[in-house]
Amino acid sequence: MDAKCNDWVIIHNLVLTPDERAPQVPDDTKKVPLEMWVKGFIQKDANVGDLVEVKTITGRLVKGNLVQVNPYYTHDYGKCIPELLQIGIQAKKILFGGEDNE
Protein backbone atom coordinates (compact mmCIF):
# COMPACT_ATOMS: atom_id res chain seq x y z
CA MET A 1 0.00 0.00 0.00
CA ASP A 2 1.22 3.47 -0.88
CA ALA A 3 -1.22 5.21 1.49
CA LYS A 4 -2.58 4.03 4.81
CA CYS A 5 -5.87 5.17 6.33
CA ASN A 6 -5.60 8.78 7.60
CA ASP A 7 -2.44 9.61 5.60
CA TRP A 8 -2.34 13.13 4.15
CA VAL A 9 -2.76 12.81 0.38
CA ILE A 10 -3.70 14.69 -2.76
CA ILE A 11 -6.33 13.43 -5.19
CA HIS A 12 -7.25 14.43 -8.75
CA ASN A 13 -10.59 14.43 -10.50
CA LEU A 14 -11.99 15.61 -13.84
CA VAL A 15 -14.93 17.91 -13.09
CA LEU A 16 -15.90 18.69 -16.70
CA THR A 17 -14.67 17.41 -20.06
CA PRO A 18 -14.01 19.98 -22.79
CA ASP A 19 -17.42 19.11 -24.32
CA GLU A 20 -19.16 19.90 -21.02
CA ARG A 21 -17.59 23.35 -20.57
CA ALA A 22 -19.89 26.38 -20.63
CA PRO A 23 -20.24 28.07 -24.03
CA GLN A 24 -19.25 31.51 -22.68
CA VAL A 25 -15.78 30.50 -21.49
CA PRO A 26 -12.82 31.67 -23.65
CA ASP A 27 -11.89 29.45 -26.60
CA ASP A 28 -8.54 28.38 -25.11
CA THR A 29 -10.33 27.35 -21.91
CA LYS A 30 -12.94 25.33 -23.80
CA LYS A 31 -10.20 23.11 -25.22
CA VAL A 32 -9.14 21.65 -21.87
CA PRO A 33 -11.02 19.81 -19.11
CA LEU A 34 -11.84 21.42 -15.77
CA GLU A 35 -9.71 19.56 -13.23
CA MET A 36 -9.73 19.43 -9.45
CA TRP A 37 -6.95 18.61 -7.00
CA VAL A 38 -7.88 18.20 -3.34
CA LYS A 39 -5.76 17.47 -0.27
CA GLY A 40 -7.14 15.51 2.63
CA PHE A 41 -6.91 12.49 4.89
CA ILE A 42 -7.46 9.24 2.98
CA GLN A 43 -10.26 7.12 4.43
CA LYS A 44 -8.96 3.64 3.45
CA ASP A 45 -5.62 2.07 2.51
CA ALA A 46 -4.89 2.48 -1.23
CA ASN A 47 -2.27 2.67 -3.97
CA VAL A 48 -1.43 5.63 -6.19
CA GLY A 49 -3.94 5.70 -9.06
CA ASP A 50 -6.79 4.13 -7.07
CA LEU A 51 -10.17 5.85 -6.76
CA VAL A 52 -10.30 6.94 -3.11
CA GLU A 53 -12.21 9.14 -0.71
CA VAL A 54 -10.54 11.83 1.41
CA LYS A 55 -11.74 13.95 4.27
CA THR A 56 -10.58 17.55 3.91
CA ILE A 57 -9.53 19.84 6.74
CA THR A 58 -13.01 21.40 6.56
CA GLY A 59 -14.66 17.99 6.90
CA ARG A 60 -15.84 17.49 3.29
CA LEU A 61 -15.69 13.99 1.82
CA VAL A 62 -14.34 14.07 -1.74
CA LYS A 63 -13.61 11.25 -4.20
CA GLY A 64 -10.82 11.18 -6.77
CA ASN A 65 -7.77 9.31 -7.97
CA LEU A 66 -4.88 9.14 -5.51
CA VAL A 67 -1.94 11.16 -6.87
CA GLN A 68 0.55 11.53 -4.02
CA VAL A 69 1.05 10.69 -0.36
CA ASN A 70 2.29 13.49 1.92
CA PRO A 71 2.28 16.16 -0.81
CA TYR A 72 4.47 19.23 -0.38
CA TYR A 73 5.17 22.47 -2.19
CA THR A 74 8.00 22.31 -4.70
CA HIS A 75 7.93 25.88 -6.01
CA ASP A 76 10.29 28.66 -4.98
CA TYR A 77 10.97 32.27 -5.85
CA GLY A 78 14.14 31.67 -7.83
CA LYS A 79 17.78 32.33 -7.08
CA CYS A 80 19.02 35.06 -4.78
CA ILE A 81 19.41 38.47 -6.46
CA PRO A 82 22.06 40.43 -4.50
CA GLU A 83 20.84 43.77 -5.86
CA LEU A 84 17.45 43.19 -4.21
CA LEU A 85 19.13 42.66 -0.85
CA GLN A 86 20.75 46.08 -1.16
CA ILE A 87 17.41 47.70 -2.02
CA GLY A 88 15.99 46.57 1.34
CA ILE A 89 18.97 47.99 3.22
CA GLN A 90 18.78 51.29 1.32
CA ALA A 91 15.03 51.58 1.90
CA LYS A 92 15.51 51.10 5.65
CA LYS A 93 18.10 53.91 5.70
CA ILE A 94 15.88 56.27 3.70
CA LEU A 95 12.70 55.58 5.66
CA PHE A 96 13.97 55.04 9.19
CA GLY A 97 17.52 56.38 9.35
CA GLY A 98 19.23 52.99 9.21
CA GLU A 99 19.89 50.27 11.76
CA ASP A 100 20.46 52.73 14.65
CA ASN A 101 16.73 53.61 14.60
CA GLU A 102 15.26 50.08 14.80
Secondary structure, 3 states (H helix, E strand, C coil): CCECCCCEEEEEEEEECHHHCCCCCCHHHHCCCEEEEEEEEECCCECCCCEEEEECCCCCEEEEEEEEECCCCCCCCCCCCHHHHHHHHHHHHHHHCCHHHC
